[in-house]
Amino acid sequence: MSDYRAPIDEMRFVLREIAGLDSVAALPGCEEATPELVDAALAEAGKLAGEVLGPLNHSGDQDGARLENGVVRTPSGFKEAYDAYVAGGWNGVPFEPGFGGQGLPWLVSTALNEMWSSANLSFSLCPLLTQGAVDLLTAHGSDAQKATYLPKMISGEWTGTMNLTEPQAGSDVGALRTRAVREGDHYRITGQKIYITYGEHDLTDNIVHMVLARTPDAPPGVKGISLFIVPKYLPKPDGSPGERNDLRVASIEHKLGIHASPTCVMAYGDGGGAIGYLVGEECRGIEYMFTMMNNARLGVGLQGVAIAERALQQARAYAHERTQGRDPSGKGGDAPAAIIRHPDVRRMLMTMRAQTEAVRALAYYAAAGLDGARRDPDADRRRAIQARVDLLIPVVKAWSTDVGVEVASIGVQIHGGMGFIEETGAAQHYRDARIAPIYEGTNGIQALDLFGRKLMRDRGEAMRSLIAEMRSLDADLAAGRGDDIEVIRLALDTAIGTLERATEALIEIARDDMAAAAAGASYYLRLTGTVVGGWLLAKGALAALRQMEAGEGDPGFLEAKLVTARFYAEHIVPTGTALLAPIERGGRSVMALADDQI
């Protein structure tokens, strides 16, 4: 079982050369994000991740969270680790200084969040939901609500949750039944929610639940849903926790993975109704919650990056240590060779590496877009950046988490039989990774979001803008020297053309047969991720080539960037472009059989 070490050189390269940290730092309010400060933050976060959170990953998986007499106990060491996280100010990195945050870009926070998720995915889920709740209240809370909750939540003294799902509703949020009845300046909340991550725990002295509920006269469906702040303890005037609210954890789930993260069934109003406070206006809850959901979807996509990185590190270490068979090159004679010398193992490791680097590049690029959409001084530019972010969020969430599962699975394969044995830790990465394509909207829902809400709403305008920007890199690639860049250029040109053709085809198919078009949505999302990932790796390859020609940087690191981008172009891009056929022609056969024939 290998230790986690944050890939700081890789992160720094992606931040600067692909995501555009310099441009983000030039935005109003981001001036503190100097190279020196960012480097220091990466180094210190790497220590916390590697020395404190990482060692708890396996033991937390073995111990798991447990429910005792209505109280959820996190595994040994988690409380101390959380206290260290809070003491370091890590929870407040991207938030407003006026409420105790550090005001750094979301791009920087994204790199740090990757470390927490790689080191200990179960632990990282608590800050992820808290940060999403902070983002929601910052955007939609009243001044009084902000004053009461934001300082405590930004510091991490209190945590936050997201309460959407109910037993009968699942992903159909519009079918929820939790009720909210007005009573003076607050509401009484009654109902049950399921799958509430860190809905109850022993890390902090208060938990702030963001709960979707329906008022008595609200219209049916999602248009009748409102959003409420429902704290575990009602805050006193001085801000300290006061009276216990009428809510409780009914049970915690026994799961395939993320055992240390308590996934709770929450009961509201067993004693007459939990007190909740309306956020914004009635019947606009889904609109408000999407702020938190988009934040969480970026965060979950980042979990795919993180678990892929952790699985890659472990598989790489094992491949260096495990000896079996002879070196196929003949260089080692009859001596047993490390399995990293075997071409098929090398192919698997390179696949893991290339895909991990591609999804990281996409996640960081999208995070930089968040900063631009919020802070760019030009309103038209903000709108254009936001359209790009909206287009990419479902891709980040779905493609990155699919890749995380695939990379973790390959990691088990590289370990061979030992990968199927829990003691090595490879199986835990695979088990933990498997939830990410499911929660925060299944990846099928993300594909429908990309197709229905993004592509069809503007008839492909945002996607065509992205395609045009990707094509603009061709001139720089044409000017680059060497066969690596030429291979990357040709593959990227083909891939972009395929995505363009698939975009127009999907829009055309939807005119006549929406079901057939929807059947191709998941393929289309996968194609989009593969192509955009290839474009971003191509940008990185050009940056690496420029540094090599200028005699800058570590030659070994830069050469690896070039070769990895070429490997992606030769091995990964073709699997994406092959998806054009089912997008164009496969939809009708999906729905052709009767239900009882399947």
N, C-alpha and C positions, 0 to 999 in steps of 0.2 A: 504494500500500500504506500503510494508516494505522497509526499507532502505537497501542499500547494504553494507555488511561488508566482506572484503576480508578474505577468509578462510586460514589465514597465517599458522596455525599449519598444516593443510592438505597439503598445498603447500610445506612447508618445509620438511614434511615427504616424499612426492613423489620425490622431488628434491634429497634428500639424500639416501633414501632407495630403490627407484625403478629406477630413472633415472641415478643414479651414479654421483652426483655432485662432490664428492671427486676425482673420476677418471678424470672428465672433467677439474677440477681445476689444475690437474697435467699436462695437455697438455701445450706445448709451447705457451706462450702468454696469458694463462688463469690464471696465478698465482695470480692475484689480486682478484680472486673470493674466498676469504676466507669465512668461515662460518659467521664471524662477519660482514663482508661487505654485504654479501647476506642477512643476517637477517635485517640489517639496511635498505637496499634497499627495502625489502618486507614491512617493517613497514612504511616507508615514502611513498611508492607507494600506500599502503593501505589507507593512509590518503587522498592523492589526489583523489583516486578513490571514496572513501566513502563520503568525505566532499565536494568535488568540482564537480566531474563528475556525480556522482549518482543523486544528487538533480536535475540535468538538464535533466534527462532521460525522465520523464513524460512530463515536460513542453516543451521540444524539440519535442516530439512526437505530442503534441497538436498544437504547433505553426508551425512546419515544416520549411524547407528551402523555400525561395520564390525568384522568378526572378523579378527584378524591373529595367526597362530601361537598360537591358543588363548586369545587375550586380546581382549576387546571394547573398542574405542576409541569413546568418545562424541565427538560433534562438537566442533569448536574452540569454546572458551569455556565449555563445560558444566562442566568441573571447577572453574574459577574461580567460576562462578555458584553451584555447589553449595557451595563453601567459604564464599561470602558468605551463603548461606542458613543454613548451620550456625552461622557466627559470630554471626548475629543472633538465635540461639536459637529460630528459627521452628518447628523440628520438635517442640519440647517444649511448645508452648503448652497443649494440653489434658491433660497428664499430671501424675502425682503429683510434688509437690515433693521428696518423700523420695528419688526416683530421679533428680532433676535437672530435672523438669518445672516448668512455671509455674503449673499448677493452675487455669488459666482454663477457662471453660465450652466445651463442644463447639460451642455456638452461635457463639462468637467465632471459634474455629478454623475453622468452616465458612466464614465470610465471608473469612477469609484464604486458605483453600484455593481458594475461587473465583478469587481473584486469580492464584494460581500457575497454575491451569488455563487461565484466559483468556489470560494472557500467553504461556504456553508449555506446551501440553498434554503434549507428549512429556516435558519436564522434570518436570512435576508428578506423573507416574506413579510415579516412584521414591519420593518422600516419602509418597504415598498408601499404597503397599504396606507401607512401614516403619511407618507409624502404625497400620495394621491389625494388623501383627504385634505391635506393642507392646500394643495393646488386648487381643489374644489372651493374651499371656503375663501381663499384669496380672491377667486374670480366671482363668487356669487353670494358670499356671506354678507350680513349687515355689519355696520361698524361695530355694534355691540358684540356680535358674535365673533368677529375677528379679534376684538380686544380680550374676550374671555378665553378663546380656545387657541388662537394661533401661537402666542408665545410658548405655551406649554407643549404644543404639538410640534412646533418647529425645533424646540430644544430636544424633544424626544422624551420629556418627562411624562407625557401622556401619549398614547398611541391611538390610531384610527383604524376603522374597518369600513368595508363596503357591504351593505346588506341588500341584495337584489333577489336572489333565487329563493323559491318556495317549493315545497314537495310536489305540488300539482302543476307548477308552472314551468320549471326547468328554464330553458332559454327563451321561452315565450313570456317575457317580463310583463306584457300587457295583461296576462291572466292572473296576476298576483291578487291576493285577498287581504293582506294586512291592512287594517283600518286605522284611520286617524280622525278623531272627533275633537273639534275645537272646544277648549275650556279656558276662557279668558285669554291670557297672553301666550298660552301653550296649547298643545294637543295631547290627547290620550291615545297611545299606540297599543294595539292588540294584534297579535298574529305570530306566525312562526317563520323563521328564515333558516335555510340550510346552506352548508358549504361556506361558512363564515370563517375566513382565515384569521387566526389569533382573535377570535371573538371573545375569548376569555383566556387569561394567562396571569402569571405572577411576576412579570417583568416591571410593571409600573403600577402606580396607585390609582390610575383612572384610565378608562377606555372610552373613546368617543365614537359611537356608531353612527354611520350615515345610512339612514333607513328609507327605503322607498315604501310608500303606503298610499292608500286611496281614501279620500274624504267622502262623506256620505252621499253628496249630490254630484260627485264627479262623473264625467262621461266614461263609458267603457273603453277598454284598451289602453294603449300607452298614453293617450291624450289626457287621461284622468289620473295620472300618477303624480304625486307630490313627493318632495324630499324633506327629511327631518333629521335634525341633530338629536340623538338620543344617548346621553352620556350614562355610563355605568353608575357614577356618583354625580349628583347634581352639584354644580359649582356653587360655593358660597360667594358672598359679595367680595371677599378678599382673594378669590380665585382658587382657594384650596378645595379639595373634594369634600362634599357635605353628605346629605342624605342619600342612602342607597336607592337607586331607581328600581322600578318594577320590571326587571328583566333578569333572565338567568340562562345559563348554559344547560340544555337538556341532555346533551351527550356530545361526545367527540367521535369522529369517524376513525375506523381502522382501515388504513390505506395501503396501496401498493408501495408507495414511497413517501418522501418528505415526512417521515414518521415524527420528527421532532417539532413539526409545525402543527399546532392544534387546529383542526378543521371542525368547527362547532355547529351544532344545531342550537339556535337561539330562540328562546321563547319570550315574547313581550306581552306584558299585561295580564299575567296569571292572577294578580291581586287587584285588578280593577283598571289597569292601564298604565303603561310606562309614559313618563312625561317626555314629550318631544317638542322641538322648536323648529318651526317652518323655515326652510331656506328659500329666500326669494319669494316667489308667488306660488299659489296653489296651481296644480296641473302643469307645472313646468319641470317636474322632477327629472324626467328622462333627459331633457335638455341639459340640466345642471350636472346630472350624473355622468354624462358623456365626457365632461371635463376630466373627471376622475378615471373613467374607463379608458380614455385615450392615453392618459398618463400610465395607467396600469398595463395597457397593451404594449406600449413601448417597453415598460419594465419587464413584462413577461417575455417579449422577444429577446430582450437582453439576457434573460435566464437561459434561453437557448444557446446564445453565444457563450455564456459562462460555463454551462455544463459541458459544452463541446470542448472548451479550453481545458477544463479539469480532466475530462476523459482523455484528451490528447496528451496532456502532461503525463498521466499515469501510463498510458499505452507506450509512449516514447521511452519512458524510464524502463519499463518492463522489457521492451524490445532490445534495449542496450544490455540488459543484464542476463536475459534468458538465452542459453546456448542450446542449439539443436541442429544436427546435420552439419554438413561442410559448407564452406563459403562457395557459392556457385561460380565465383570468378576464378577459383583455384588458388587464390593468394594465400589462403591459410593452411594449405596442405590437408592433412588428415585430422587436424585439430578441430574440435567442435566450434562452430561459429555462432556469434550472437545472431538472433533471428532478424535483427535489423538489416543484415546482409542479404536476406532472401528477397528476391524481387517482388513477390506477392505481398509480403509484409510491408515492404517499402511502399508499394502501391497503396496499401490501406492507410499507412501513416501519412502519405502525401495527400490522399483524399481527405483525411481528417484535418490536416493542416490547412489545405486550400479552402475548404468549406468554412472552417472556423474563421479564417481571415476575411472571407467574403462577407459573412453575416456580421462580423464585428464592424467592418467598414460601413455596411448599410445602417446598422443601429446608430453609430456615431454620426453619420451623415444626417440621419433623420433628427437626431438630438440637436445638432447644430441648426437645423431648420426651425425647431421650436424656439430657439433663442432669436433667430432672425424674424420669425413671425410675430414675436412679442415686442421686440425692441428696435427693429429697423425704423429710422425716423420717417421714411417715406411710406405713406398709407397704401399706395398701389403696390409697392414692393412687398409690404407686409401681407397683403391679400394673396399675391402670387406665391409667396413662400408658404403661406398657410395651405393653399391648394396643393402644393407639392407634398407637404407634410401629411395632409389628409389622405392623399393618394398612397403614400408609403407606409402609413401606420399599420394597415392590415397585412401588408407584405412583411414588415418587420416582425409582427407578432407571429404570423403563420409560418412563413418560410424559415425564419430563424429557429423556431421551436421544432419544426420537422427536421431541420438539419441537426439540432441538438440531439434528438432521439437517434438519428442515423449515425452520428459520430460516436455517441455513447455505445451503440450496438456494435460498431466496428471495433471499438475499444475492447469490448468483451471478446470479440473474435480473435483479436491479436493475442489476448491472454490464453487462448485455447481453452482447455478444460478448466484451468485455474480461473478463467473469467467467470465461470458458472459457480464458483465457490465464493461465498459471501466474504470470507476473510480477506480476499485481495482488494475489495472495495470497488472493483470494476462494475459489479452487478448493482451496487447502490447508485452509481451515476446513471445507469440505464433506468432503474426503477424511478429515481427522482425526476429524470428528464421526461418521463411519460405523461406526467400531468400537464406539462406546459402547453401541448397542443389542444388541451381540453378547456382549461379554465380561462376566464376573461373573454369568453366567446370562443367556441370551438373553431378550429381552423377552417372548417367548412363554412361557418358563419362569416369568418374573415374574408373568404373567397367571394361569398355573395355580397359582402360589403364593398369589396373592390370592384366587382362587376356591376352591381345594381346601384349603389349609392354614389360611387365615384365615377366609373366609366360611363354609365348610361345617363347620369344626371347632367353632365356637361358634354355628352356625345363625344367623349374622348379628348377634349381640349387639354386637360391637365396632362394626360399621358402623351399627347403629341408634343407638348412643350418639353417634357422630360426626354422624349426620343430625340428631339432637335438638339437639346444640350448634349446628350450622349454622342450624337454624330459630330458635334463640333470638336471632339477630342481627336478626330481622325487626322487632322493636319499635324498636330503635335506628334502623334504616333508615326506618321509618314516621315517626319523629320528625324525620328530616333534612329540610332545606330544599332545594328546587330540583329541576328536572326530571332532572338527571343521577342523583341518588340514587333518584328514583322509577323511572327506567328500570332501574337496577341492581337495585332491590328486586324488581320484577316478574319480571325474567329469572332472578334467583336463586331465587325461589319456585318457578317452573316447573322449574328445573333440579334443585332438591332433591327435588321431587316425582317427577321422572323417575328419579333415582337410587334413591329409595325403592321405586318400582314395579319397577325393574330388579333390585334386590336380592331382593325377594320372588319375582319371576318366576324368577330363576336358581336359587334354592333349591328352588322347586317343580319346575322342569324336571329338576333333578339327581335327584329322587326316582325318576323314571321312565326317564330317558335321560341317563346321565352324559356320554356322548360329545357329545350335542347341547348340554348345558350347557357343557362344556369348549370347544366351538366358539365360544361367545359370550364366553369369558373375556377375550380381548384387547379386544373392544369394551367390556366392562364396566370394565376397567382404564382405558381411555381416557375413558370417561364419568366415572369416579370422579375422575381427575385434573382433568378440565375443570371439574367442579362444585366440587371443593375449591379449585381455583385461583380460581374466580370468587368463592367465599366469602371467601377471604383478600384478594383485591383489593377486595372490598366493605368489609372491615374497614379497609383502607388508605384507601379513599375517604372513609369517615366520619372517620377521623383527620385527613385533609387538610382536610375541610370544617370540622372543629372549629378547626383552627389558623388557617384563613383567616378564620373569623368572629371569632376572638380577636385577629386582627392579628399573628399569629406566623409566623415562617418566611418563606421566599421565595415570593411569590405565584405566580410563573411555574412554579416546581417543583410547588407544591401543585395548581395548576389542571391541570397535566399529569397528576397522579395521578388526579384526578377524571375527566378526559376519557378517559384510557387505560382505567380501569375500566369506563366506559360503553361504549367501543369493544369491549372484551372481552365485555361483556354482550350487545351487539347483533350482533357478528360471530363470536365464537368459541363462546359458549355454545350457540347453535343447532346448531352442528356436533356438539356433544356429545350434546345431547338427541335428535338424529336417530338415534343409535345404539341407541335402545330397540328399534326394529323388528328389527334382526338379532339382538339379544339374546333377544327373546321368540320370534321365529318363524323365524330363519334357520339354526338349528343343524342341522336334519335334512338340508337340501340340501348342507351341507358334506360329509357322509359318504355321500351317496346314490349316487354313481357308483362303479363298480368301479375298482380301482387302475389297470387298463390302459385305462380310458376317459378318464382325466385327461390 
